[in-house]
Amino acid sequence: MACGNGGTYNLSTSKCDCKIGWSGSICDTAPQNCSVLSTLGYTAGTYWVDIIPSSGGAPKTILCELTSSLTLRNYIFSNSGSSYHNRTWAEYVAGYKVDNDNFWLGLDLMNAYAMSGGKSFKMEAVFSNNAITAVWGNSGVTIRDGSVKYQLTFSGTSSTASGSYSVSLQACLSSGKVFSTWDLDNDGDTGSNLASLAGAGWFFGSSLTCNPLGRLKSSLPEGQTDGQILLPNLDMVSGGYLPYFQYVKMYFE
């Protein structure tokens, strides 16, 4: 590791002579984004990084990954299907972390990363035992700020699925949609609050066909269907691959 103590970041002054930096023999300023990891000599792997927001305040913990080809992934969310993601608008704006498999980066950081446009992100659903890996891609992504409810636009889409089960994926996002939560209904559907039905926030379209932050049926109260995870063209209720579900994640690439 380029930074000492196994790359452990430390805000205390007790272990080095700098005010903010890495513990160990080398002190450095806090990384401001995931890309700094490669410049510091990190190899392929997944790392939690504490960045200092541009507005100051407490560090924000984000998940970064360097793939085997050292391609950078900056994670937006992860959902194992068992945790409760029915958060308020304020929580989705700021971001939150339940555990290493269930978190949301935050709409403000998503905007900061993608406000210049031209970014790409992917959403990936992974099932073990080679059941299936499904990937939805979007290119030319822009996420605007809170004044327009974090409107998401993109210029290109793609989807692939591989594994033992053959499926034809449908899109999970529509360009031009804004973010919606149970306490701030922005979905444009005058008949219902899709985020309430979904039990999670999302860039919902005209109907509830994609709900990647929902929960697996097995983790819902008995008899409840609202709040269930939905992935277009993947049967998340009784599909033969369902027992192998591991996670759904989205990341900037």
Secondary structure, DSSP 8 states (H G I E B T S, - for coil): --SHHHH-EE--SSSSSSSSEESSS------SSTTHHHHTT--SEEEEEEE--TT-SS-EEEEEEE-TT--EEEEEEEE-SSS-----HHHHHH-EEEETTEEE--HHHHHHHHTTS-EEEEEEEEESTTS-EEEEEEEEEEE--GGGTT-EE-SEEEEEEESSS------S--TTB--BBTTB--S--TT--HHHHHTS-B---SSS--BTTSB-GGGS-TT--TTB-BBTTB-TTT-TTGGGEEEEEEEE-
